[in-house]
Amino acid sequence: MEIRRRRRPSRRKNGASSGGGVRALILLMIFGAAAYLIIGTGVGRKLRESRAYSLLSGLREKIAATQVPSFEPRNTLFTDLTPSPTAQPTGETASVSLPALDVYMLQFGIYETAEALAPYAEALRAMGAAGYTYDDSGSLRLIGAAYSTEEQAESVRQRMITEGRSCTVFRLSRSGAELLITAPQERLLPIRTAFSLASEVVGELDSLVIDFDAMTRSIEYGMGRLAEIRQNIMNALAGISDGAETNGTLGMLCGYYADVTGFIDAAYGSSASRAEFTSALKELRIKAAVRYASLLEGIGG
């Protein structure tokens, strides 16, 4: 699948030769074979790096004798599913939302170096906390846990204080993104499902961490829930894998899922004790939220 930038031709100046119309028609036939498109807010800057830009530059060199009409860039992605040369873009259109992210983290200090942070992170892990290092533009924040609401985080912070452990609440926030998808009917649902699942995974992991601790669940229970979440991701990827590339919006989504499944696989290996496993679950939940924040940044540009 090739993802290319769609361009809109600008008005031609007065005095252009009639041969320009023929050449414009040829170019429209070349680029008129897209099967579906995805529009995302703020992705124009990403599109300048796509293969379509290189392809268009190559075509300009090969047809030097032909004047290529000027185009205005738009926040539009074309995905080519190798249709016939004369096919026109067809399909149904639907909107997809990637919800905004707000996560509230318990922070146990800020450090300048990883060496200074390491012993404190290890102490947190031994207690069943995450001991995760969040690199905030060079400031290393030591994170013990993360919650979806400020009330949850503040409640745990107060409990930590009564136990003699000082911590603060650090908020990680990212704006959501809106996408408009046009695709053949049989492809539209799998694509929408893959996008919708992105934030749901973060929510599922948050629910699992709370459930695992509050109900004193077994390690086997936790691993079973992780397996379900991982399988849902793989099912979603199967619906778009034949059409996704490593660039563009679908590529960013696939990269997000690849990283999250890697985080899940790492948590599987942390099952020697309950403290180790609950620490791994909390770290997984934080990693997934941070990676989702990165996805929103990439799509939003």
Backbone as a ProteinNet text record, in pm:
[ID]
protein_1_A
[PRIMARY]
MEIRRRRRPSRRKNGASSGGGVRALILLMIFGAAAYLIIGTGVGRKLRESRAYSLLSGLREKIAATQVPSFEPRNTLFTDLTPSPTAQPTGETASVSLPALDVYMLQFGIYETAEALAPYAEALRAMGAAGYTYDDSGSLRLIGAAYSTEEQAESVRQRMITEGRSCTVFRLSRSGAELLITAPQERLLPIRTAFSLASEVVGELDSLVIDFDAMTRSIEYGMGRLAEIRQNIMNALAGISDGAETNGTLGMLCGYYADVTGFIDAAYGSSASRAEFTSALKELRIKAAVRYASLLEGIGG
[TERTIARY]
83.8	0	87.4	57	132.4	47	107.5	38.1	100.2	18.1	69.3	-4.3	59.1	-2.6	-96.3	-213.6	-307.3	-285.4	-284	-265.2	-380.9	-412.6	-520.2	-458.6	-487.6	-428	-475.6	-380.8	-417.6	-461.8	-521.1	-568.2	-450.1	-464.2	-360.1	-363.6	-249.1	-241.7	-300.1	-347.2	-399.4	-288.9	-324.2	-227	-168.4	-206.3	-151.8	-202.4	-120.6	-155.2	-260.1	-335.6	-441.7	-384	-253.5	-191.9	-181.8	-184.1	-177.3	-294.7	-412.3	-529.1	-509.4	-447.7	-422	-324.4	-217.1	-118.8	-180.1	-266.3	-331.9	-416.9	-487	-570.5	-486	-366.9	-277.1	-236	-200.9	-158.4	-271.7	-394	-507.7	-529.3	-507.2	-522.9	-417	-296.7	-188.3	-220.1	-270.6	-291.8	-436.2	-520.5	-661.3	-698.6	-602.2	-631.1	-634.6	-652.4	-650.4	-776.8	-765.1	-879.9	-947.5	-870.5	-935.1	-839.6	-889.5	-804.6	-835.5	-737.3	-752.5	-712.9	-798	-766.3	-747	-637.5	-609.6	-572.5	-611.6	-576.8	-428.5	-368.5	-229.4	-130	-166.8	-70.3	4.8	-21.6	42.3	191.9	251	396.7	450.8	374.2	417.9	415.5	322	305.4	424	494.7	608.8	718.7	709.9	810.2	766.1	644.7	590.4	652.7	627.4	682.8	627.7	500.1	437.8	514.7	572.8	648.1	767.6	838.5	952.5	907.9	793.1	742.8	710.3	645.5	609.5	733.3	837.9	962.1	1027.6	1023.1	1081.5	1008	875.1	796.8	825.8	848.1	878.9	1008.9	1108.4	1234.2	1217.8	1133	1117.8	1038.8	950	870.9	905.2	1036.4	1086.3	1024.2	987.8	932.4	786.8	726.8	587	576.9	500.5	481.8	382.2	429	342.2	263	131.8	52.5	92.6	86.1	117.9	3	38.5	-60.4	-45.3	-155.8	-151.5	-159.1	-66.8	-73.8	-198.3	-257.4	-373.1	-346.9	-415.9	-399.1	-475.5	-431	-500	-400.2	-438.5	-356.2	-430.7	-360.3	-415.7	-350.3	-427.1	-373.4	-406.2	-303.1	-320.9	-322.7	-434.6	-445.6	-430.1	-353.3	-322.8	-449.1	-533.6	-652.3	-614.8	-713.6	-686.8	-656.6	-576.9	-534.6	-649.3	-765.2	-875.7	-977.2	-952	-1049.3	-1048.9	-1164.4	-1177.3	-1196.2	-1152.2	-1169.2	-1316	-1345.2	-1481	-1479.8	-1594.4	-1605.3	-1696.8	-1710.2	-1790.7	-1699.8	-1754.5	-1676.4	-1729.3	-1637.6	-1674.7	-1567.5	-1606.9	-1512.3	-1464	-1342.4	-1281.7	-1217.8	-1236.3	-1177.7	-1073.3	-959.5	-860.9	-874.3	-932.2	-960.5	-835.8	-856.1	-746.8	-698.8	-576.8	-517.3	-496.4	-540.7	-509.6	-475.5	-353	-310.2	-237.8	-265.7	-212.7	-116.1	9.2	115	165.3	191.8	253.5	404.5	456.3	597.4	674.5	783.2	865.6	1002.2	1001.8	1125.4	1164.8	1250.5	1307.1	1459	1523.4	1667.7	1735.4	1863.8	1940.3	2002	2031.1	2096	2024.6	2036.8	1977.7	2045.5	2175.1	2249.3	2196.7	2164.5	2112	1971.4	1895	1756.3	1747.1	1839.2	1829.8	1798.4	1869.9	1839.2	1699	1647.6	1513	1407.9	1435.9	1345.2	1338.8	1453.2	1458.1	1380.4	1388.9	1315.8	1165.5	1120.7	978.6	930.9	1010.1	972	959.9	1046.8	1042.1	912.8	852.1	725.3	605.4	627.8	517.1	476	553.1	526	601	576.9	633	783.3	829	969.1	1006.5	913.7	932.9	999.7	1090.9	1158.2	1095.5	1035.7	977.8	1071.9	1128.1	1221.8	1142.5	1134.8	1058.8	1157.5	1201.2	1296.4	1422.4	1474.5	1598.6	1579.1	1462.7	1431.2	1375.6	1442.6	1403.1	1307	1181.9	1079.4	1062.5	1070.7	1053	904.7	839.9	695.6	667	577.6	542.3	414.3	320.2	192.4	123.3	17.7	-57.4	-206	-286.6	-431.9	-502.3	-625.2	-699.7	-767.1	-779.4	-840.9	-751	-763.9	-683.8	-727.5	-855.6	-905.2	-840.2	-828.1	-763.3	-618.2	-547.7	-407.2	-389	-473.4	-462.6	-493.4	-589	-623.1	-503.2	-436.2	-319.3	-204.5	-190.9	-84.2	-101.1	-224	-249.7	-214.6	-244.2	-209.9	-58.7	12.6	157.8	215.7	155.5	203.1	186.9	73.4	51.1	149.8	202.2	301.4	443.8	456.1	587.8	660.2	586.6	648.8	598.7	689.5	652.9	644.8	538.1	522.5	428.5	430.7	343.4	268.5	169.7	93.4	140.3	185.8	229.9	128.3	79.1	-23.4	39.7	9.3	48.4	-77	-79.6	-200.1	-166.4	-252.6	-237.9	-376.2	-384.6	-510.3	-543.9	-672.3	-716.4	-701.8	-739	-729.3	-855.6	-895.3	-1012.5	-967.1	-1015.8	-981	-1107.5	-1097	-1205.7	-1155.3	-1223	-1177.8	-1274.4	-1219.2	-1297.5	-1234.8	-1314.3	-1262	-1375.9	-1343.2	-1446.9	-1516.8	-1641.2	-1721.9	-1658.9	-1602.9	-1546.6	-1418.2	-1355.9	-1232.3	-1257.6	-1371.5	-1397.5	-1406.4	-1479.3	-1497.8	-1365.9	-1282.4	-1154.5	-1065.7	-1065.5	-983.2	-1035.6	-1166.2	-1224.6	-1198.7	-1209	-1185.2	-1042.6	-946.9	-806.1	-778	-837.5	-816.7	-886.9	-1008.2	-1085.2	-1019.7	-952.9	-892.6	-772.4	-711.3	-586.4	-600.4	-703.5	-723.1	-785.3	-863	-925.8	-821.3	-710.8	-603.4	-550.3	-529.6	-482.1	-582.8	-711.5	-815.6	-823.7	-807.3	-810.8	-695.5	-578.8	-463.6	-481.9	-540.3	-569.4	-666	-770	-868.3	-804.4	-715.7	-650.3	-564.2	-486.2	-398.8	-481.3	-589.4	-673.6	-739.5	-792.1	-859	-760.7	-640.4	-541.3	-504.8	-487.2	-449.6	-568.5	-681	-796.3	-855	-857.7	-919.6	-817.8	-692.9	-584.8	-591.1	-589.7	-598.4	-468.7	-481.3	-363.6	-283.7	-158.3	-74.4	-134.3	-189.3	-249.9	-366.6	-445	-555.6	-501.7	-400.2	-342.4	-286.1	-218.7	-160.8	-270.5	-381	-492.4	-554.6	-569.2	-622.4	-527.6	-399.5	-301.4	-310	-330.6	-341.6	-462.2	-573.1	-692.5	-667	-602.7	-573.3	-480.4	-380.3	-285.7	-355	-446.2	-517.6	-607.2	-669.7	-751.7	-667.4	-546.4	-455.7	-420.8	-388	-349.6	-466.2	-588.4	-705.8	-725.5	-704.9	-719.4	-613.5	-491.4	-383.4	-408.5	-467	-494.5	-589.5	-676.7	-772.1	-713.2	-594.9	-535	-394.7	-341.7	-201.7	-173.9	-272.6	-249.7	-250.7	-291.5	-297.3	-209.9	-139	-61.6	84.4	146.2	287.8	355.5	485.3	561.3	562.1	494.3	482.9	336.2	307.3	170.2	96.4	-33.6	-113	-130.4	-161.1	-175	-43.4	67.2	197.4	223.2	185.4	202.3	116.7	-4.3	-91.5	-31.7	19.4	81.6	204.5	282.6	399	359.1	251.2	199.5	164.5	91	51.2	171.7	269.9	389.1	461.3	471.2	537.7	458.2	326.4	244.9	249.2	244.2	254.1	391.6	494.2	626.6	627.1	558.1	547.5	474.1	368.1	291.3	377.3	452.1	537.9	642.3	693.3	790.9	726.6	600.3	530.7	508.2	487.5	471.2	590.9	709.7	831	857.6	772.3	792	689.6	700.4	599.7	660.9	782.8	847.5	778.1	722.1	650.4	537.6	447	334.6	383.3	478	531	594.8	668.5	733.6	630.5	525.8	426.2	341.4	301.3	220.6	302.2	433.1	521.4	525.1	535.4	539.5	409.1	294.8	165.7	156.1	200.8	195.1	286	403.5	495	437	375.1	310.5	200.9	120.2	11.9	67.5	177.6	239.1	300	371.7	434.9	331.4	218.6	113.9	57.2	37.7	-15.8	82.9	210.9	313.1	323.3	311.7	319.4	196.8	80.1	-39.9	-25.7	34.8	61.8	150.2	248.8	337.4	260.8	165.8	83.7	1.3	-59.8	-138.4	-51.4	68.6	160.1	195.7	220.1	259	147.8	24.3	-88.3	-126.6	-121.6	-160.4	-56.2	70.9	176.5	211.1
-118.3	0	123.4	217.8	342.4	457.4	537.9	653.5	778	857.5	974.1	1100.1	1211	1339.1	1379.6	1422.3	1473.3	1622.4	1671.8	1813.9	1869	1994.6	2060.2	2159	2147.6	2240.2	2382.5	2476.6	2618.3	2670	2791.1	2847.5	2879.6	2848.9	2878.5	3025	3079	3218	3235.2	3359.3	3389.5	3372.8	3322.9	3307.2	3168.1	3072	2937.1	2870.1	2787.5	2721.4	2615.8	2582.4	2482.4	2344.5	2323.7	2192.3	2161	2267.1	2243.2	2160.9	2177.8	2101.3	1953.2	1919.2	1776.5	1720	1799.3	1749.7	1735	1827.6	1818	1692.8	1657.5	1537.6	1414.2	1411.3	1294.4	1278.3	1391	1383.6	1337	1382.9	1339.2	1189.9	1135.8	990.8	915	972.5	903.7	895.3	1008.7	1014.4	985.2	942.5	924	786	702.3	562.9	531.3	628.3	601.7	526.2	431	353.4	410.3	473.1	541.8	644.2	738.2	842.7	857.8	910.2	937.2	1080.9	1161	1300.9	1316.7	1375.1	1396.3	1539.9	1589.6	1726.3	1737	1837.3	1868.6	1772.1	1690.2	1593.6	1644.6	1767.9	1818.8	1810.6	1843	1839.9	1699.4	1597	1458.8	1416.7	1469.9	1427	1466.5	1571.2	1612.7	1507.6	1411.9	1307.6	1179.4	1176.8	1055.2	1023.7	899	855.1	932.6	979.5	1049.1	1174.5	1240.6	1361.7	1328.4	1216.4	1175.1	1132.9	1062.2	1017.9	1136.9	1238.3	1355	1427	1437.1	1501.7	1426.3	1290.1	1210.8	1230.3	1238.2	1257.2	1392.4	1493.2	1624.7	1622.1	1545.3	1536.3	1461.8	1354.1	1272.1	1341.4	1432.4	1501	1649.7	1677.1	1815.4	1904.8	1845	1925	1962.6	1902.8	1929.2	2015.8	2120.6	2207.6	2144.3	2116.5	2055.1	2164	2153.3	2255.8	2266.1	2386	2403.6	2350.8	2301	2243.2	2306.5	2307.9	2349.5	2225.7	2209.7	2093.4	2098.3	1982.6	1972.9	1861.5	1865.4	1763.6	1637.3	1570.5	1455.4	1346.3	1223.1	1108.2	1024	980.5	885.8	750.8	646.3	512.3	432.7	386.2	316.4	167.1	101	-43.5	-113.6	-53.3	-107	-135.3	-36.7	-57.4	-47.9	-63.9	-50.8	94.6	121.3	258.7	356.2	305.4	395.7	408.4	337.4	341	476.3	520.5	645.5	615.1	706.5	683.5	662.1	551.8	520.6	474.5	471.1	421	506.4	465.6	538.6	618.9	723.4	811.7	806.3	800.3	798.9	871.9	926.8	996.9	905.7	929	854.2	954.5	934.1	1022.1	946.5	1010	960.9	1051.5	1001	1086.4	1149.7	1263	1330	1242.5	1268.9	1191.7	1280.5	1232.5	1293.7	1180.3	1177.2	1074.2	1142.1	1096.2	1158.1	1060.2	1098.5	1010.5	1050.2	950.1	974.9	987.5	1103	1132.3	1131.3	1053.5	1039.8	1105.5	1224.7	1299.7	1322.2	1423.8	1455.5	1449.4	1382.8	1358.8	1406.7	1438.5	1487	1373.7	1262.3	1150.5	1020.2	924.2	792.4	719.6	745.3	679.8	723	852.4	902.6	849	828	782.1	632	553.2	406.6	342.7	374.6	305.6	334.4	452.5	486.3	414	399.3	324.1	178.4	121.9	-17.9	-36.7	61	52.7	55.1	136.7	141.5	9.4	-48	-176.4	-286.4	-283.8	-385.4	-376.9	-258.6	-238.9	-266.3	-298.1	-323.6	-203.2	-92.2	26.3	15.4	111.9	101	127.7	231.3	268.6	309.4	378.5	416.1	553.3	565.9	692.8	763	879.2	959.1	1074.6	1072	1176.4	1294.9	1397.7	1517.9	1626.9	1619.4	1716.7	1727.1	1612.1	1609.8	1598.6	1632.9	1614.1	1473.1	1393.5	1254	1242.3	1219.6	1206.5	1059.6	1030.3	893.2	872.4	782.8	760.9	625.5	628.9	505	441.3	521.9	469.8	579.2	540.8	637.4	606.5	711.1	697.1	783.8	748.3	819.6	944.7	960.1	1079.4	1137.9	1268.1	1336.6	1292.3	1262.5	1219.9	1089.4	994.4	867	888.6	968.9	993.4	1064.1	1161.4	1236.5	1147.5	1056.7	965.1	876.9	824	739.8	823.8	946.3	1033.5	1058.9	1082.8	1104.9	981.4	865.2	741.9	724.6	763.1	756	848	963.9	1059.3	1002.2	937.3	877.6	764.8	704.6	597.8	651	784.1	844.9	856.2	846.2	855.8	982.1	1070.3	1196.7	1180	1231.8	1227.1	1338.2	1367.4	1468.6	1407.9	1482.4	1435.1	1512.8	1437.3	1496.2	1460.2	1561.6	1539	1537.3	1432.6	1423.6	1439.8	1540.4	1572.2	1594.9	1542.6	1563.8	1583.8	1670.4	1694.1	1575.3	1554.2	1446.4	1482.7	1390.3	1411.3	1359.8	1427.9	1388.6	1347.8	1233.3	1181.7	1157.7	1179	1149.5	1042.3	928.8	813.2	785	770.1	725	596	490.4	359.8	273.4	166.6	70.5	18	-15.1	-53.3	-166.5	-266.3	-381.4	-347.6	-234	-193	-88.6	-23.4	88.5	43.5	-62.7	-107.7	-151	-233	-269.8	-149.7	-50.9	68.1	147.1	167.2	239.9	166.4	33.9	-45.5	-28.5	-30.4	-17.9	116.8	223.6	355.5	367.2	315.5	327.2	252	141.2	58.1	125.4	221	279.8	333.5	412.7	466.9	364.3	271.2	169.2	80.1	56.4	-24.9	40	171.2	243	230.5	244.3	230.9	90.9	-11.3	-149.6	-178.7	-127.3	-149.1	-76.9	42.3	115.1	34.8	-19.6	-99.8	-225.8	-288.1	-410.4	-384	-275.4	-244	-223	-146.3	-119.9	-248.2	-326.4	-452.4	-550.2	-557.8	-654	-624.2	-495.8	-459.8	-463.7	-405.2	-394	-530.3	-620.4	-751.3	-860.2	-822.2	-917.2	-1036	-1005.5	-1108.7	-1189.9	-1309.4	-1394	-1349.9	-1391.6	-1361	-1422.6	-1543.1	-1610	-1527.6	-1467.6	-1382.5	-1263.5	-1198.4	-1081.9	-1116.2	-1229.7	-1270.9	-1305.6	-1360.9	-1391.5	-1265.3	-1161.1	-1034.7	-970.2	-978.9	-925.4	-998	-1128.3	-1206.3	-1161.8	-1130.3	-1082.9	-948.5	-857.3	-725.7	-739.5	-824.1	-845	-903.5	-998.6	-1059.4	-958.8	-869.4	-764.7	-675.8	-645.8	-565.5	-639.1	-766.4	-843.8	-856.1	-870.2	-876.9	-746.3	-634.8	-503.9	-485	-525.3	-512.5	-598.8	-717.3	-805.8	-741.5	-653.5	-588.8	-480.3	-430.8	-322.4	-355.2	-471.9	-502	-508.1	-547.7	-556.3	-420.1	-317.1	-185.7	-83.2	-123.2	-27.5	-27.9	88.5	104.1	164	182	235.2	387	450.9	596.5	635.3	760	806.1	768.4	801.8	784.5	638	551.5	409.3	351	396	349.4	387.8	510	553.1	468.8	434.6	351.6	211.9	154.5	22.2	25.5	133.2	146.8	153.4	222.1	229.3	90.3	13.8	-120	-213.8	-199.8	-283.7	-258.7	-132.5	-99.7	-150.6	-133.5	-175.9	-327.6	-402.3	-548.2	-587.7	-512.2	-536.9	-512.9	-407.7	-380.6	-495.2	-544.6	-654.7	-779.7	-809.5	-928	-918.2	-797.8	-779.6	-805	-764.1	-786.5	-934.8	-1011.5	-1156.6	-1217.9	-1166.5	-1223.8	-1181.7	-1093.9	-1045.8	-1109.6	-1240.4	-1312.5	-1400.5	-1366.1	-1446.6	-1430.5	-1313.8	-1288	-1190.5	-1181.4	-1089.7	-944.8	-909.5	-772.7	-738.5	-832.6	-807.3	-791.2	-873.2	-868	-741.5	-704.2	-581.9	-458.5	-461.7	-353.8	-346.9	-464	-469.6	-419.9	-452.3	-405.8	-253.5	-196.6	-50.3	17.7	-39.8	17.6	5.4	-107.3	-127.3	-24	0	97.4	238	274.5	405.1	411.2	307.8	305.4	318.5	249.3	255.8	397.1	463.5	599.9	696.4	682	769.2	745.4	620.4	590	641.5	638.5	694.9	846.7	910.1	1054.1	1083.5	997.5	1014.2	997.7	903.5	883.9	1009	1066	1187.9	1302.3	1313.2	1417.2	1396.5	1269.7	1240.6	1271.7	1236.3	1259.6	1407.3	1469.1	1608.1	1702.5	1654.5	1735.4	1855
0	0	0	-84.3	-92.9	-42.7	41.2	94.7	34.8	-30.1	-102.6	-62	-88.6	-61	-174	-136.9	-236.1	-249.8	-372.5	-397.3	-479.9	-455.6	-530.6	-627.7	-757.5	-854.8	-833.8	-843	-834	-970.4	-972.1	-1099.4	-1189.6	-1318.8	-1415.1	-1451.7	-1483.5	-1524.5	-1663.9	-1696.1	-1828.9	-1931.7	-2050.9	-2158	-2165.6	-2076.7	-2082.7	-2209.1	-2269	-2395.8	-2372	-2476.4	-2464.9	-2440.7	-2477.9	-2454	-2305.7	-2221.8	-2077.1	-2027.6	-2086.7	-2045.1	-2067.4	-2179.6	-2208.8	-2107.7	-2083.2	-1987.8	-1848.7	-1810.2	-1679.6	-1670.9	-1783	-1785	-1766	-1832.3	-1816.9	-1671.4	-1607.8	-1467.3	-1377.6	-1404.8	-1324.1	-1336.8	-1459.9	-1478.8	-1400.9	-1394.3	-1321.5	-1173.2	-1120	-975.4	-936	-1025.2	-993	-949	-910.5	-881.5	-734.2	-648.1	-504.4	-464.7	-370.2	-328.1	-206.4	-117.3	-7	47.7	126.8	182.5	329.4	399.6	542.2	565	627.6	654.6	804.3	849.3	991.2	1014.9	1130.1	1162.5	1186.4	1123.6	1148.7	1092.6	991.4	939.9	818.9	773.6	651.3	657.2	775.4	785.5	768.8	815.5	799.2	653.1	576.4	438.9	352.3	391.9	311.8	311.1	405.2	412.3	341.8	284.8	226.1	91.9	48.1	-78.9	-197.1	-180	-291.7	-328.8	-231.8	-261.6	-350.2	-313.9	-395.6	-534.7	-543	-672.1	-760.8	-703.2	-781.9	-831.1	-747.2	-788.5	-903.7	-894.8	-1003.3	-1134	-1125.5	-1246.9	-1311	-1228.6	-1283.8	-1363.9	-1317.2	-1390	-1521.9	-1518.3	-1637.9	-1748.1	-1706.9	-1809.6	-1808.1	-1815.9	-1807.3	-1913.7	-2028.8	-2137.2	-2110.7	-2004.9	-1975.2	-1851.5	-1856.6	-1742.2	-1646.5	-1520.8	-1422.3	-1351.2	-1345	-1275.6	-1129.6	-1073	-932	-847.5	-727.5	-637.2	-500.4	-424.4	-285.9	-198.4	-98.3	-9.7	76.2	100.8	189.4	289	403.4	505.8	466.5	361.9	306.7	274.9	304.7	270.4	168.1	62.8	-31.7	-6.4	-4.2	11.5	-113.6	-184.1	-310.2	-285.7	-313.6	-299.6	-434	-524.2	-656.1	-736.7	-757.6	-841.5	-988.1	-1074.6	-1216.1	-1249.1	-1354.5	-1385.3	-1408.9	-1449.3	-1481.8	-1368.3	-1253.4	-1144.8	-1076.3	-1031.6	-959.4	-810.9	-721.6	-578.5	-543	-475.6	-435.7	-291.2	-229.7	-94.7	-10.3	113.9	209.6	301.5	359.6	445.7	587.4	683	824.5	904	1016.8	1103.1	1215.3	1257.9	1367.3	1462.1	1590	1690.3	1770.7	1790.9	1886.3	2008.8	2117.2	2232.8	2292.7	2356.7	2427	2542.1	2587.3	2696	2817.5	2932.6	3061.5	3157	3202.6	3296.2	3411.4	3533	3653.5	3721.1	3727.2	3774.2	3912.3	3993.9	4123.9	4102.8	4131.5	4107.1	4239.2	4240.5	4360.1	4340.3	4287.7	4272.6	4128.6	4107.3	3976.4	3988.6	3893.6	3901.4	3773.3	3787.5	3672.2	3592.6	3658	3589.1	3620.2	3528.6	3549.4	3664.4	3684.1	3791.9	3928.6	3940.5	4067.6	4094.7	3987.6	4001	4028.8	3976.7	3975.1	4110.3	4219.1	4345.6	4398.2	4374.2	4419.3	4334.9	4206.3	4119.9	4162.5	4196.9	4240.5	4370	4460.6	4586.9	4562.4	4467.6	4435.1	4376.4	4287.8	4227.1	4331.8	4429.2	4534.3	4615	4618.9	4689	4599.2	4471.9	4380	4299.9	4309.9	4228.6	4096	4005.8	3871.4	3866.5	3933.9	3924.3	3782.8	3716.1	3576.1	3566.3	3470.6	3447.2	3328.5	3353.1	3246	3215.6	3094.9	3053.6	3000.8	3080.9	3046.2	3004.9	2878.1	2823.3	2908.4	2949.1	3025.4	3175.3	3225	3366.5	3384.8	3465.9	3483.3	3600.8	3569.4	3672.4	3710.3	3838.1	3887	3917.1	3842.8	3851.4	3915.6	4015.1	4084.1	4032.6	3985.7	3935.7	3856.3	3783	3702.4	3712.6	3703.1	3718.7	3614.7	3584.9	3481.2	3533.7	3666.3	3723.2	3830.2	3848.5	3951.5	4091.1	4107	4238.3	4281.8	4188.4	4221.3	4262.6	4184.8	4213.3	4347.4	4375.6	4501.2	4621	4605.3	4713.3	4749.8	4648.5	4674.1	4730	4681.5	4732.1	4881.5	4923.7	5064.6	5147.4	5093.5	5164.5	5174.9	5067.3	5070.3	5178.6	5193.2	5293	5433.8	5461.4	5593.3	5621.1	5513.6	5528.3	5530	5525.3	5532.8	5400.9	5289	5156.6	5087.6	5057	4993.1	4842	4781.2	4635.9	4591.5	4464.3	4406.4	4288.4	4236.9	4120.3	3997.9	3897.5	3771.1	3663	3591.3	3488.5	3349.4	3274.6	3133.8	3050.5	2963.5	2887.5	2741	2651.5	2508.2	2446.3	2347.7	2276.7	2187.3	2162.8	2076.3	1928.6	1842.5	1698	1631.4	1524.8	1446.9	1307.2	1261.8	1130.2	1048.9	918.6	826	730.4	728	651.4	537.3	419	304	251.6	245	205.8	154	79.4	41	165.8	153.6	268.5	348.3	279.5	350.1	424.6	390.9	457.7	566.5	559.9	650.1	795.4	822.3	960.2	1025	958.2	1020.3	1050.9	962.8	985.7	1104.4	1109.2	1221.6	1353.1	1351.4	1471.7	1521.4	1428.2	1465.2	1530.6	1478	1537.3	1672.5	1682	1806.1	1921.5	1890.5	1994.1	2061.2	1993.3	2043.2	2184.8	2209.7	2344.3	2438.3	2382.9	2466.1	2532.9	2465.2	2523.6	2650.9	2646.4	2764.7	2878.5	2845.8	2946.6	3004.2	2919.7	2966	3061.4	3030.4	3118.2	3251.4	3247.9	3370.9	3457.8	3395.6	3467.8	3525.8	3450.3	3496.5	3619.4	3618.1	3731.6	3858	3847.4	3964.8	4014.2	3922.9	3957.5	4021.7	3967	4016.3	4161	4194.4	4331	4426.7	4385.2	4475.2	4510.8	4415	4437.3	4471.3	4484.4	4514.2	4418	4291.9	4188.9	4181.5	4122.9	4104.9	3983	3978.4	3863	3736.8	3749.5	3634.4	3579.4	3668.8	3625	3547.2	3601.1	3534.1	3397.9	3388.7	3261	3160.7	3209.5	3121.1	3063	3146.5	3097.7	2996.3	3022.6	2927.7	2793.9	2799.4	2676.2	2594.2	2662.4	2591.9	2524.4	2597.7	2541.4	2421.8	2435.6	2325	2203	2224.7	2113	2043.3	2119.3	2057.8	1967.1	2011.6	1929.2	1801	1812.5	1694.8	1597.1	1649	1562	1486.3	1556.5	1492.4	1384.9	1413.9	1316.1	1193.2	1213.5	1100.4	1001.1	1049.2	961.3	873.4	909	830.5	781	818	787.2	637.9	556.3	412.3	346.4	423	363.2	432.8	538.4	616.7	576	584.6	558	680.1	671	782.1	783	690.3	691.6	689	718.4	717.5	844.8	848.1	969.2	1007.5	910.5	941.3	992.2	935.4	980.6	1125.2	1163	1301.7	1396.1	1351.9	1433.8	1452.9	1344.5	1353.3	1443.9	1436.3	1522.8	1669.6	1697.3	1835.2	1886.4	1805.8	1848.5	1862.2	1775.5	1784.9	1917	1957.2	2083.5	2203.7	2199.9	2313.5	2330.4	2220.1	2232.9	2287	2252.9	2310.2	2460.2	2505.9	2649.4	2720.1	2656.2	2715.3	2725.8	2621.2	2623.1	2734.5	2758.4	2866.1	3001.8	3017.9	3145	3170.5	3063.1	3079.1	3151.1	3122.8	3180.6	3323.5	3379.2	3516.5	3608.9	3627.4	3704.8	3813.1	3856.6	3959.9	4094.9	4119.7	4244.6	4217.5	4313.7	4296.1	4291.6	4378.3	4379.9	4246.2	4189.5	4060.8	3950	3952.9	3847	3856.5	3978.3	3990.6	3954.6	3982.6	3939.2	3786.6	3723.6	3576.9	3515.6	3578.4	3528.5	3535.6	3648	3662.2	3560.3	3537.9	3439	3298.4	3268.3	3138.7	3116.2	3217.3	3205.7	3175.2	3241.3	3218.1	3078.3	3039.1	2907	2795.9	2810.4	2707.6	2698	2813.1	2812.3	2747.7	2781.7	2723.7	2573.1	2531.9	2387.9	2314.7	2378.1	2316.6	2301.9	2400.5	2391.6	2271.3	2248.3	2132.8	2001.7	1999.5	1879.1	1849.6	1951.7	1932.6	1882.2	1934.9	1887.8	1741.5	1703.7	1565.9	1467	1502.6	1412.5	1411.6	1530.6	1539.6	1482.3	1471.9	1414.5	1498.7
[MASK]
+++++++++++++++++++++++++++++++++++++++++++++++++++++++++++++++++++++++++++++++++++++++++++++++++++++++++++++++++++++++++++++++++++++++++++++++++++++++++++++++++++++++++++++++++++++++++++++++++++++++++++++++++++++++++++++++++++++++++++++++++++++++++++++++++++++++++++++++++++++++++++++++++++++++++++++

